[in-house]
C-alpha cells in the first residue's frame, strides 16, 4: 500500500515538474516577445497591416498628326465608406445632410443612401461601397459633402483611383498603336507605338501608405512623405486618322474579295519618311480580318519582281546596260542547272529594250542582264546591293523589324542558282517597309530615309515637324535615277506595262508590280501579290506599298490584279481630299502645257529647229548650246520626247528626256 502511494506521488511530482517547466518556458517566451524582441515583432505586425503601395501614374496620350486621339488614359474613381473610423456623434450629426447630398448628386432617394449608411455603421463595415466609376469632377463634389469633407479618418471616406486605356479608333491600326504591360519578371513588354515610346508615355510611379482592413482591403493613410505619381508625356505621331481609315477599309475590302490570308499597306510621306498610314490585317479561322500582326514591320519574305528595281539599278550603275540596250528574251524560258526561269507571257517578249524588260516585268530579261553582267564576278552584284543599304535594317522605333537577307558569294549556301534567282527577287528577303523605303528613295532623288512615326512641334510656329533621318544620302547616281523613274512610269502609264490597268487620268503614278511564288517546293503553290510606287510621279508626295499574301488563285493572284487597285484607290482618295496636292498637280500640268507652247512657237522659218525625237543627245547638244539654250537631260541614249525647239522662245532652259 505504501509503495503504491509513493509511485503515485512520484508521478504527480513528475507531471507537476513538466507543467512548471512549460509555464516557465511560456513565461520566458512572453517576456522575450514583450521586451527582448518586442520591437522586431511589432515591426513585422506593422508591415503586415501597414505598407507603402506603388501608385501608377496616368499614362500619356497618343495623338495623330491632326491632334485626334489614338490612345488615351481615362481615370475613374470608386468611393467607399469606413464606418469604424467615424464616431457615433459625427455619424448621427451628418447622416441626414450626407444622404441628401448623395441623393441630389446621383438621382436616387434619400432613404436609399441613409439606410445603406446606417446598415454599414451597425455592421462596422470598413469598405462599404458608395459609388463606382465616377469622374474627377464628381469626386470633387463628393469630397465637399457633409462628413466626407472631414477626410479619410474622421469622415470615413475611402477613394480608389483606376486608370483605363482607351483606343478611339478601336480595331483600326490596333497593332501599330499597340500595347504595353509588365510581365511576371517585372519587365515592360509590348508592341507598336505604346511600347516603342513607353519611356515617354509611362511617367514616374508614386507611393501611398496603406492600412490593411477587413476582407483583405487596403485603406490609404495620411503620410507627409507620400510621393505623388508624375503623369506620362503625350506624344504626337505622324499617323493621319483620315488616311488610316481609308487605308484600313480599302485593304479590308480587297482581302475579302480575294479571300487572302493576310495583307499590309503602308503610306509614307516622300520627303520626310513620315508614316501617314499603316494597316495590317490577318484572317481568323472564321474568315474575319483583324490587326493580327504587324506584317509591314516584321514579316520578311521574298519580294519577287519588285526586287527587279534593285537589280536594274545595279546593272545601270555598273554600265552593264542602259535603257535602250536590246535584250533577247528568246522564247520566255531560260535554264540554269536544270532549273527554269519563265516569263508570265507564253513565248516570251522577243527582243526588247532594257526599259521594256522592266515595263513588261520580264523574268528572263532581268536574269539575262544580271547573269551576263555579273556571272564572272557575282560579288560585285551583292556588294552593289550592300552599298545601297539593302542588307541593313531600318532601325525602326517599333520593335520586331524583320532581318533583310541579301545573299553573298561568301555565304556557305551560295550556289550557281543564287545570282539568277536574286535578279528577280528570289533567295533575297525584305519586309514591306524595307521595300517601300527603297522605292521612296527613288521618289526622293536618291535619299534613303528612315521611316518615322513621331512628330515634333516646332516651337516657333507651333506646327508639327518631322525630324527626318537619312540612312543613305544617295543610293545611286542621278543618271540612273532618271532612267529608273522613267521605267517605273512606263509600268503604269504606257500600254503593255504590267500596271497599265491602274493608270489615272488625274495624276501620274510610278511603280512596280510583284507576283511572287511561295511554298513553291510544295504541290499547292501560293502567291504574294505586291504593288509599290509613288505619286504624283512628276512631283512625288507619297510612296505606298500594298502586299497581299495567298489570295484565292481562282479569283486572281497577279500583283496588278490583286494589289495595284488598292494603291490606286488610296492615291485617288488622297488626291480628292488633299486640296494642296490637287492644286499643285494642276499648276504643274498648266506650267508644262504653257512651256511646251512657248518652245513649239514658230517665230519664223529660219529659227525653227527640226524635230529631235530619235536623235543622239550628244550629237544635238553642241548645236543647242550654241543657240544659247541651258540644256538638262534625263536618262541615257536617244531622245524619246517629240518636240520642236525655237531659238527665240521665251524659256531658254529645256529638259530633254532620253530613252
C-alpha positions as CSV (number, residue, x, y, z in Angstrom):
1,X,0.0,0.0,0.0
2,X,2.8,2.4,0.9
3,X,4.6,1.5,-2.3
4,X,1.6,2.4,-4.4
5,X,1.3,5.8,-2.7
6,X,4.9,6.6,-3.4
7,X,4.5,5.7,-7.0
8,X,1.5,8.0,-7.2
9,X,3.4,10.8,-5.6
10,X,6.4,10.3,-8.0
11,X,4.1,10.5,-10.9
12,X,2.4,13.6,-9.5
13,X,5.7,15.3,-9.0
14,X,6.8,14.4,-12.5
15,X,3.7,15.9,-14.1
16,X,3.9,19.0,-11.9
17,X,7.6,19.4,-12.9
18,X,6.7,19.3,-16.6
19,X,3.9,21.8,-16.0
20,X,6.3,24.1,-14.2
21,X,8.9,23.9,-16.9
22,X,6.2,24.6,-19.5
23,X,4.9,27.6,-17.5
24,X,8.5,28.9,-17.2
25,X,9.0,28.4,-20.9
26,X,5.8,30.3,-21.8
27,X,6.6,33.0,-19.3
28,X,10.1,33.4,-20.8
29,X,8.6,33.5,-24.3
30,X,6.2,36.2,-23.3
31,X,9.0,38.2,-21.7
32,X,11.1,37.7,-24.8
33,X,8.3,38.8,-27.2
34,X,7.3,41.7,-25.0
35,X,10.6,43.1,-24.0
36,X,13.7,41.4,-25.7
37,X,12.4,41.1,-29.3
38,X,9.2,43.2,-28.9
39,X,10.3,45.8,-31.4
40,X,11.0,43.2,-34.0
41,X,7.6,41.6,-33.8
42,X,5.8,44.9,-33.6
43,X,7.6,45.8,-36.9
44,X,6.5,42.6,-38.5
45,X,2.9,43.1,-37.4
46,X,3.0,46.7,-38.7
47,X,4.4,45.5,-42.0
48,X,1.5,43.1,-42.4
49,X,-1.1,45.8,-41.8
50,X,0.6,49.0,-43.0
51,X,2.8,49.3,-46.0
52,X,3.7,51.5,-49.0
53,X,1.9,50.8,-52.3
54,X,3.2,51.9,-55.7
55,X,0.8,54.3,-57.4
56,X,0.9,54.1,-61.1
57,X,0.8,57.4,-62.9
58,X,-1.6,58.4,-65.7
59,X,-0.1,57.3,-69.0
60,X,0.4,59.9,-71.7
61,X,-1.9,60.2,-74.6
62,X,-1.0,59.3,-78.2
63,X,-2.3,61.7,-80.9
64,X,-2.5,61.6,-84.6
65,X,-0.9,64.3,-86.8
66,X,-4.0,66.5,-86.5
67,X,-4.4,66.1,-82.8
68,X,-7.0,63.3,-82.9
69,X,-6.7,60.7,-80.1
70,X,-5.2,57.3,-80.9
71,X,-4.8,56.2,-77.3
72,X,-5.8,57.9,-74.1
73,X,-5.8,57.3,-70.4
74,X,-9.1,57.8,-68.6
75,X,-9.1,58.0,-64.8
76,X,-12.2,56.8,-62.8
77,X,-12.8,56.6,-59.1
78,X,-14.6,54.4,-56.7
79,X,-15.8,55.8,-53.3
80,X,-16.1,53.6,-50.1
81,X,-17.2,54.3,-46.5
82,X,-15.2,53.2,-43.5
83,X,-17.9,53.1,-40.7
84,X,-15.4,52.1,-38.0
85,X,-13.3,55.3,-38.0
86,X,-16.3,57.7,-37.8
87,X,-17.5,58.5,-34.3
88,X,-21.2,57.9,-33.4
89,X,-21.5,61.6,-32.7
90,X,-20.3,62.7,-36.1
91,X,-22.3,59.9,-37.8
92,X,-25.6,60.9,-36.2
93,X,-24.9,64.6,-36.9
94,X,-24.2,64.2,-40.6
95,X,-26.2,61.2,-41.7
96,X,-29.1,63.2,-43.0
97,X,-27.3,66.0,-44.8
98,X,-24.9,63.5,-46.3
99,X,-27.7,61.3,-47.6
100,X,-29.5,64.3,-49.0
101,X,-26.3,65.4,-50.9
102,X,-25.8,61.9,-52.3
103,X,-29.4,61.8,-53.3
104,X,-29.3,65.0,-55.3
105,X,-26.0,64.2,-57.0
106,X,-26.9,60.6,-58.1
107,X,-30.6,61.0,-58.5
108,X,-31.6,58.3,-56.0
109,X,-34.0,58.5,-53.0
110,X,-32.5,60.0,-49.8
111,X,-33.8,56.9,-48.0
112,X,-31.6,54.6,-50.2
113,X,-28.4,56.2,-49.1
114,X,-29.4,56.8,-45.5
115,X,-30.4,53.2,-44.9
116,X,-27.3,52.0,-46.7
117,X,-25.0,54.1,-44.4
118,X,-26.9,53.0,-41.2
119,X,-26.5,49.4,-42.1
120,X,-22.8,49.9,-42.7
121,X,-22.4,51.6,-39.3
122,X,-24.3,48.8,-37.5
123,X,-22.2,46.1,-39.1
124,X,-19.0,48.1,-38.6
125,X,-18.2,47.7,-42.3
126,X,-14.8,49.1,-43.3
127,X,-15.2,49.1,-47.1
128,X,-18.8,49.9,-47.8
129,X,-19.3,50.9,-51.5
130,X,-20.9,54.3,-52.1
131,X,-20.4,54.8,-55.8
132,X,-18.2,53.4,-58.5
133,X,-16.6,54.6,-61.8
134,X,-17.1,58.3,-61.3
135,X,-15.1,61.2,-62.9
136,X,-12.7,63.6,-61.1
137,X,-15.4,66.3,-61.3
138,X,-17.9,64.1,-59.5
139,X,-15.3,63.1,-57.0
140,X,-14.5,66.7,-56.1
141,X,-18.2,67.2,-55.3
142,X,-18.3,64.2,-53.0
143,X,-15.2,65.5,-51.2
144,X,-17.2,68.6,-50.3
145,X,-20.2,66.7,-48.9
146,X,-21.0,66.7,-45.2
147,X,-19.0,64.2,-43.2
148,X,-16.9,63.2,-46.2
149,X,-15.2,66.6,-46.2
150,X,-13.7,65.7,-42.9
151,X,-11.3,63.3,-44.7
152,X,-10.3,59.6,-44.5
153,X,-10.2,59.2,-40.7
154,X,-12.9,61.4,-39.3
155,X,-15.1,61.3,-42.3
156,X,-14.6,57.7,-43.2
157,X,-14.2,58.3,-47.0
158,X,-12.0,56.0,-49.0
159,X,-11.1,56.8,-52.6
160,X,-9.8,54.3,-55.1
161,X,-8.3,55.5,-58.3
162,X,-8.4,53.4,-61.5
163,X,-6.7,54.2,-64.9
164,X,-8.1,52.8,-68.1
165,X,-6.5,52.8,-71.6
166,X,-8.9,53.7,-74.4
167,X,-8.5,53.4,-78.1
168,X,-10.9,55.7,-80.1
169,X,-10.1,54.0,-83.4
170,X,-11.0,50.6,-81.9
171,X,-9.6,47.9,-84.2
172,X,-8.1,50.3,-86.9
173,X,-4.3,50.5,-86.6
174,X,-4.6,48.4,-83.4
175,X,-1.3,46.6,-84.0
176,X,0.5,49.9,-84.8
177,X,-0.8,51.7,-81.8
178,X,-0.1,48.6,-79.8
179,X,0.0,48.0,-76.1
180,X,2.5,47.8,-73.2
181,X,2.3,45.7,-69.9
182,X,4.6,44.4,-67.2
183,X,5.4,40.7,-67.3
184,X,6.0,38.3,-64.4
185,X,9.7,39.3,-64.3
186,X,8.7,43.0,-63.8
187,X,9.9,43.9,-67.3
188,X,8.0,46.1,-69.8
189,X,6.8,44.2,-72.8
190,X,4.6,45.2,-75.7
191,X,4.2,46.1,-79.3
192,X,3.6,49.1,-81.5
193,X,3.8,52.8,-80.5
194,X,2.7,52.1,-77.0
195,X,5.9,50.1,-76.4
196,X,8.2,52.0,-78.7
197,X,7.7,55.2,-76.8
198,X,6.9,53.7,-73.4
199,X,9.7,55.6,-71.8
200,X,7.9,58.8,-72.6
201,X,4.4,57.6,-72.0
202,X,4.8,55.8,-68.7
203,X,5.6,58.7,-66.3
204,X,7.0,58.1,-62.9
205,X,5.5,56.0,-60.1
206,X,4.3,57.5,-56.8
207,X,3.8,55.8,-53.4
208,X,0.9,55.7,-51.0
209,X,0.9,54.5,-47.4
210,X,-2.0,52.0,-46.9
211,X,-3.5,50.1,-44.0
212,X,-5.0,46.7,-44.2
213,X,-8.6,46.4,-43.0
214,X,-11.3,43.8,-43.3
215,X,-11.7,41.4,-46.2
216,X,-8.2,42.0,-47.4
217,X,-8.9,45.6,-48.4
218,X,-6.4,48.4,-48.0
219,X,-7.2,51.9,-46.9
220,X,-5.0,54.9,-47.7
221,X,-3.4,56.7,-44.8
222,X,-2.2,60.2,-44.4
223,X,1.6,60.4,-44.9
224,X,3.7,63.6,-45.1
225,X,6.3,61.7,-47.1
226,X,3.8,60.5,-49.7
227,X,5.2,60.8,-53.3
228,X,2.7,61.7,-55.9
229,X,2.9,60.0,-59.3
230,X,4.2,62.0,-62.2
231,X,2.0,61.7,-65.4
232,X,3.5,60.5,-68.6
233,X,4.1,62.7,-71.6
234,X,1.8,63.0,-74.5
235,X,3.2,62.2,-78.0
236,X,2.0,63.3,-81.4
237,X,2.5,60.7,-84.2
238,X,2.8,61.0,-87.9
239,X,-0.4,58.9,-88.5
240,X,-3.2,60.6,-90.2
241,X,-6.6,59.4,-89.0
242,X,-8.5,60.0,-92.2
243,X,-5.9,58.3,-94.4
244,X,-5.6,55.5,-91.9
245,X,-9.3,54.9,-92.1
246,X,-9.2,54.9,-95.9
247,X,-6.2,52.5,-95.9
248,X,-7.8,50.1,-93.5
249,X,-11.1,49.7,-95.3
250,X,-9.6,49.6,-98.8
251,X,-7.2,46.8,-97.7
252,X,-10.1,45.0,-95.9
253,X,-12.3,45.1,-99.0
254,X,-9.6,43.6,-101.2
255,X,-8.7,40.9,-98.7
256,X,-12.3,39.9,-98.5
257,X,-12.8,40.0,-102.3
258,X,-9.8,37.7,-102.9
259,X,-10.2,35.6,-99.7
260,X,-6.5,36.2,-99.0
261,X,-4.7,35.1,-95.9
262,X,-3.3,38.5,-94.8
263,X,-2.0,41.7,-96.1
264,X,-0.5,45.1,-95.3
265,X,-0.4,48.6,-96.7
266,X,1.9,51.5,-95.7
267,X,1.7,55.1,-96.9
268,X,4.9,57.2,-96.4
269,X,5.5,60.9,-96.9
270,X,8.2,61.1,-99.6
271,X,10.3,64.0,-98.4
272,X,10.3,63.2,-94.6
273,X,9.8,59.4,-94.3
274,X,6.8,60.0,-92.1
275,X,4.4,57.1,-91.9
276,X,1.0,58.5,-92.6
277,X,-1.0,55.2,-92.5
278,X,-0.2,51.6,-91.8
279,X,-2.6,48.7,-91.9
280,X,-2.0,45.0,-91.2
281,X,-4.9,42.6,-91.4
282,X,-4.8,38.8,-90.9
283,X,-7.7,36.3,-91.2
284,X,-9.2,34.3,-88.4
285,X,-10.4,30.7,-88.8
286,X,-13.9,32.1,-89.3
287,X,-12.7,34.2,-92.2
288,X,-12.8,37.5,-90.4
289,X,-10.0,40.0,-90.6
290,X,-8.3,42.0,-87.8
291,X,-5.0,43.6,-86.9
292,X,-3.3,40.3,-86.2
293,X,0.4,41.0,-86.6
294,X,2.5,44.0,-87.8
295,X,3.3,42.3,-91.1
296,X,4.7,45.5,-92.6
297,X,7.4,45.8,-90.0
298,X,8.1,42.2,-89.0
299,X,7.3,39.9,-91.9
300,X,10.4,39.4,-94.1
301,X,9.7,37.5,-97.3
302,X,10.9,37.1,-100.9
303,X,9.8,40.2,-102.7
304,X,9.7,38.7,-106.2
305,X,9.5,41.2,-109.2
306,X,9.6,44.3,-107.0
307,X,13.3,43.5,-106.5
308,X,13.9,44.0,-110.2
309,X,14.3,47.7,-109.5
310,X,17.2,47.0,-107.2
311,X,18.8,44.6,-109.8
312,X,18.2,47.1,-112.7
313,X,19.8,49.9,-110.7
314,X,22.9,47.8,-110.1
315,X,23.1,47.0,-113.8
316,X,22.8,50.7,-114.8
317,X,25.3,51.8,-112.2
318,X,27.9,49.3,-113.4
319,X,27.2,50.2,-117.1
320,X,26.1,46.7,-118.0
321,X,23.1,48.2,-119.8
322,X,21.3,51.4,-120.4
323,X,17.6,51.9,-121.1
324,X,18.0,51.3,-124.8
325,X,20.1,48.2,-124.6
326,X,18.4,45.3,-126.5
327,X,17.8,42.1,-124.5
328,X,16.7,38.9,-126.1
329,X,14.1,37.1,-124.0
330,X,14.1,34.3,-126.6
331,X,11.0,32.1,-126.1
332,X,10.4,33.2,-122.5
333,X,12.3,30.3,-120.9
334,X,16.0,30.0,-119.8
335,X,17.6,27.3,-117.8
336,X,20.2,27.2,-115.0
337,X,21.5,23.9,-113.7
338,X,18.2,22.1,-114.6
339,X,16.0,24.9,-113.1
340,X,13.9,27.1,-115.4
341,X,13.2,30.8,-115.4
342,X,9.9,31.6,-117.2
343,X,8.1,34.7,-118.3
344,X,4.5,35.1,-117.5
345,X,3.8,35.6,-121.2
346,X,4.0,32.3,-123.0
347,X,6.6,32.5,-125.8
348,X,8.3,35.5,-124.2
349,X,8.7,39.0,-125.4
350,X,11.3,38.5,-128.1
351,X,14.0,41.2,-128.4
352,X,13.1,44.2,-126.2
353,X,15.0,47.1,-124.6
354,X,16.1,47.1,-121.0
355,X,13.4,49.6,-120.3
356,X,10.8,47.2,-121.7
357,X,12.3,44.4,-119.6
358,X,11.2,46.4,-116.6
359,X,7.9,47.6,-118.1
360,X,6.8,44.1,-119.0
361,X,8.4,42.6,-115.9
362,X,10.3,40.0,-117.9
363,X,11.9,37.4,-115.7
364,X,14.1,36.1,-118.5
365,X,15.2,39.6,-119.4
366,X,16.3,40.7,-116.0
367,X,18.0,37.4,-115.3
368,X,19.9,37.6,-118.6
369,X,21.1,41.2,-117.8
370,X,22.3,40.2,-114.3
371,X,23.9,36.9,-115.2
372,X,25.7,38.3,-118.3
373,X,26.9,41.2,-116.3
374,X,28.0,39.5,-113.0
375,X,28.4,35.8,-113.6
376,X,32.2,36.1,-113.6
377,X,32.1,38.4,-110.5
378,X,28.9,37.8,-108.5
379,X,30.5,39.6,-105.5
380,X,30.2,42.8,-107.4
381,X,26.4,42.4,-107.7
382,X,26.0,41.7,-104.0
383,X,28.4,44.4,-103.0
384,X,26.4,46.9,-105.1
385,X,23.2,45.9,-103.3
386,X,25.1,46.3,-100.0
387,X,26.3,49.7,-100.9
388,X,22.6,50.7,-101.5
389,X,22.0,49.7,-97.9
390,X,19.7,46.7,-98.7
391,X,21.4,44.4,-96.2
392,X,20.7,46.8,-93.3
393,X,17.6,47.1,-91.1
394,X,15.9,50.4,-90.9
395,X,16.4,50.5,-87.1
396,X,12.8,51.3,-86.5
397,X,11.4,52.7,-83.2
398,X,8.7,50.0,-83.4
399,X,10.2,46.7,-82.2
400,X,10.2,43.5,-84.2
401,X,11.7,44.5,-87.6
402,X,12.4,41.6,-89.9
403,X,16.1,41.0,-90.8
404,X,16.8,41.5,-94.5
405,X,18.6,38.7,-96.4
406,X,20.9,39.6,-99.3
407,X,23.0,36.6,-100.3
408,X,26.7,37.0,-101.0
409,X,29.1,34.6,-102.6
410,X,31.0,34.4,-99.3
411,X,27.9,32.7,-97.8
412,X,28.1,29.0,-97.2
413,X,24.9,28.3,-99.0
414,X,25.7,30.3,-102.2
415,X,25.2,28.3,-105.3
416,X,25.1,28.6,-109.1
417,X,21.4,29.4,-108.8
418,X,21.8,32.3,-106.3
419,X,22.7,35.0,-108.8
420,X,19.9,34.4,-111.4
421,X,17.4,33.8,-108.6
422,X,18.3,37.1,-106.9
423,X,17.8,39.0,-110.2
424,X,14.1,38.6,-110.0
425,X,13.5,38.6,-106.3
426,X,14.0,35.0,-105.0
427,X,16.6,34.0,-102.4
428,X,16.5,37.5,-101.1
429,X,14.2,38.6,-98.2
430,X,12.8,42.1,-97.3
431,X,9.9,43.4,-95.2
432,X,7.3,45.5,-96.9
433,X,8.6,48.6,-95.1
434,X,12.1,47.9,-96.2
435,X,11.0,47.6,-99.8
436,X,8.9,50.8,-99.5
437,X,11.8,52.8,-98.1
438,X,13.9,51.9,-101.0
439,X,11.3,52.9,-103.6
440,X,10.7,56.1,-101.6
441,X,14.4,56.8,-102.1
442,X,13.8,56.8,-105.9
443,X,11.0,59.3,-105.4
444,X,13.2,61.4,-103.1
445,X,16.0,61.9,-105.5
446,X,18.1,59.0,-104.2
447,X,18.0,59.9,-100.5
448,X,17.1,56.8,-98.4
449,X,15.2,57.8,-95.3
450,X,14.3,56.0,-92.1
451,X,10.6,55.6,-91.6
452,X,9.5,57.7,-88.7
453,X,6.3,57.6,-86.6
454,X,6.8,60.6,-84.2
455,X,6.0,64.2,-84.9
456,X,7.6,67.1,-83.0
457,X,6.2,70.6,-82.5
458,X,8.1,73.5,-83.9
459,X,8.5,76.0,-81.0
460,X,8.5,78.9,-83.4
461,X,5.3,78.4,-85.3
462,X,3.7,75.6,-83.2
463,X,3.4,73.4,-86.3
464,X,4.2,69.7,-86.4
465,X,7.6,68.9,-88.0
466,X,9.3,65.6,-88.7
467,X,12.9,65.2,-88.0
468,X,13.9,63.1,-91.0
469,X,16.7,60.6,-90.5
470,X,18.9,60.0,-93.6
471,X,20.2,56.4,-93.9
472,X,21.9,56.8,-97.2
473,X,22.2,60.2,-98.9
474,X,22.4,58.7,-102.4
475,X,21.6,55.1,-103.3
476,X,22.7,55.7,-106.9
477,X,23.7,58.3,-109.5
478,X,21.4,61.0,-110.8
479,X,21.6,59.5,-114.3
480,X,20.5,56.1,-113.0
481,X,17.7,57.7,-111.0
482,X,16.4,59.4,-114.1
483,X,16.3,56.2,-116.1
484,X,14.6,54.1,-113.5
485,X,12.0,56.8,-112.8
486,X,11.0,56.6,-116.5
487,X,10.9,52.8,-116.3
488,X,8.6,53.0,-113.3
489,X,6.4,55.4,-115.0
490,X,6.1,53.2,-118.1
491,X,4.9,50.3,-115.9
492,X,1.7,52.3,-115.2
493,X,1.3,54.9,-117.9
494,X,2.3,53.0,-121.1
495,X,0.3,50.3,-122.9
496,X,1.8,46.9,-122.2
497,X,3.0,48.0,-118.7
498,X,2.1,45.4,-116.1
499,X,0.1,48.0,-114.1
500,X,-1.4,49.9,-117.0
501,X,-4.8,48.9,-115.6
502,X,-4.4,51.5,-112.8
503,X,-3.4,54.4,-115.0
504,X,-5.0,57.6,-113.6
505,X,-6.4,60.4,-115.8
506,X,-5.9,62.9,-112.9
507,X,-2.2,62.3,-112.0
508,X,0.7,60.1,-112.9
509,X,1.7,57.0,-110.9
510,X,5.1,55.3,-111.0
511,X,5.7,51.9,-109.5
512,X,6.3,48.2,-109.9
513,X,4.2,45.1,-109.7
514,X,5.3,41.9,-108.0
515,X,3.9,38.4,-108.1
516,X,6.0,36.1,-106.0
517,X,5.5,32.3,-105.5
518,X,5.5,31.0,-102.0
519,X,5.5,27.3,-101.0
520,X,6.9,26.7,-104.5
521,X,8.5,23.4,-103.3
522,X,5.1,22.1,-102.4
523,X,2.3,20.8,-104.5
524,X,0.0,23.7,-103.7
525,X,1.9,26.8,-104.8
526,X,0.7,30.1,-103.3
527,X,1.4,33.7,-104.3
528,X,2.3,37.1,-102.8
529,X,0.8,40.0,-104.8
530,X,2.5,43.4,-104.5
531,X,2.5,46.8,-105.9
532,X,4.8,49.5,-104.7
533,X,5.4,53.0,-106.0
534,X,4.8,56.7,-105.6
535,X,2.6,59.6,-106.8
536,X,2.3,62.1,-108.3
537,X,5.2,60.8,-110.4
538,X,6.2,64.3,-111.6
539,X,6.5,65.7,-108.1
540,X,6.2,62.8,-105.6
541,X,4.4,63.5,-102.4
542,X,3.6,60.0,-101.1
543,X,5.0,56.5,-101.5
544,X,2.9,53.4,-100.9
545,X,3.2,49.6,-100.8
546,X,0.5,47.0,-100.9
547,X,1.3,43.4,-100.1
548,X,-1.4,40.7,-100.1
549,X,-0.5,37.1,-99.2
550,X,-2.1,34.0,-100.5
551,X,-5.1,35.3,-102.4
552,X,-7.6,32.7,-103.7
553,X,-5.9,31.7,-107.0
554,X,-9.2,31.1,-108.7
555,X,-10.1,34.8,-108.2
556,X,-6.7,36.1,-109.2
557,X,-3.1,36.4,-107.9
558,X,-1.1,38.8,-110.1
559,X,0.1,41.9,-108.5
560,X,-1.6,44.2,-111.0
561,X,-5.0,42.5,-110.3
562,X,-4.8,42.0,-106.5
563,X,-2.5,44.7,-105.0
564,X,-2.3,47.5,-107.6
565,X,-6.1,48.5,-107.4
566,X,-5.6,49.1,-103.6
567,X,-2.8,51.5,-104.4
568,X,-4.9,53.4,-107.0
569,X,-7.9,53.7,-104.7
570,X,-5.8,55.1,-101.8
571,X,-4.0,57.5,-104.2
572,X,-7.2,58.8,-105.7
573,X,-8.8,59.3,-102.3
574,X,-5.7,61.2,-101.2
575,X,-5.9,63.3,-104.3
576,X,-9.5,64.1,-103.8
577,X,-9.2,65.0,-100.1
578,X,-5.9,67.0,-100.3
579,X,-6.6,70.4,-101.9
580,X,-2.9,71.4,-101.8
581,X,-1.9,68.2,-103.6
582,X,-4.6,68.6,-106.3
583,X,-3.9,72.2,-106.9
584,X,-0.1,71.6,-107.1
585,X,-0.6,68.9,-109.8
586,X,-3.0,71.1,-111.8
587,X,-0.5,74.0,-111.5
588,X,2.4,71.9,-112.7
589,X,0.4,70.5,-115.5
590,X,-0.5,74.0,-116.6
591,X,3.1,75.1,-116.5
592,X,4.1,72.1,-118.6
593,X,1.5,72.9,-121.2
594,X,2.4,76.6,-121.3
595,X,6.1,75.7,-121.5
596,X,5.5,73.3,-124.4
597,X,3.6,76.0,-126.3
598,X,6.4,78.5,-125.9
599,X,9.0,76.0,-127.0
600,X,6.9,75.0,-130.0
601,X,6.1,78.5,-131.1
602,X,7.5,79.3,-134.6
603,X,8.7,82.9,-134.8
604,X,10.0,82.5,-138.4
605,X,11.1,79.7,-140.6
606,X,14.8,80.4,-140.3
607,X,14.8,80.0,-136.5
608,X,12.9,76.7,-136.5
609,X,14.9,73.6,-135.4
610,X,13.8,70.2,-136.7
611,X,12.1,67.5,-134.6
612,X,14.7,66.0,-132.3
613,X,13.0,62.7,-131.5
614,X,15.3,59.7,-132.2
615,X,18.4,61.8,-132.3
616,X,21.5,61.1,-130.3
617,X,21.7,63.5,-127.4
618,X,25.4,64.1,-127.7
619,X,25.0,64.9,-131.4
620,X,22.5,67.7,-130.8
621,X,23.9,69.1,-127.5
622,X,26.6,71.4,-129.1
623,X,24.0,72.8,-131.5
624,X,21.6,73.6,-128.7
625,X,24.2,75.2,-126.5
626,X,25.5,77.4,-129.4
627,X,21.9,78.7,-129.8
628,X,22.1,79.8,-126.1
629,X,19.9,77.1,-124.5
630,X,20.7,75.8,-121.0
631,X,20.2,72.1,-121.6
632,X,19.4,69.4,-119.0
633,X,18.7,65.8,-119.7
634,X,17.1,62.8,-118.1
635,X,18.4,59.3,-118.8
636,X,20.8,58.0,-121.4
637,X,20.6,57.1,-125.0
638,X,18.3,58.5,-127.7
639,X,15.8,61.4,-127.4
640,X,12.4,60.0,-126.8
641,X,10.1,63.0,-126.4
642,X,8.9,64.6,-129.6
643,X,9.1,68.4,-129.6
644,X,10.4,71.2,-131.8
645,X,12.6,73.9,-130.4
646,X,12.5,77.6,-131.4
647,X,15.6,79.7,-131.0
648,X,13.7,82.8,-129.9
649,X,11.5,81.0,-127.4
650,X,11.0,82.8,-124.1
651,X,12.1,79.8,-122.0
652,X,15.8,79.3,-122.6
653,X,16.0,76.3,-120.2
654,X,15.0,72.9,-121.7
655,X,14.9,69.4,-120.3
656,X,15.4,66.5,-122.8
657,X,14.1,63.1,-121.9
658,X,16.3,60.2,-123.2
659,X,15.4,56.5,-123.6
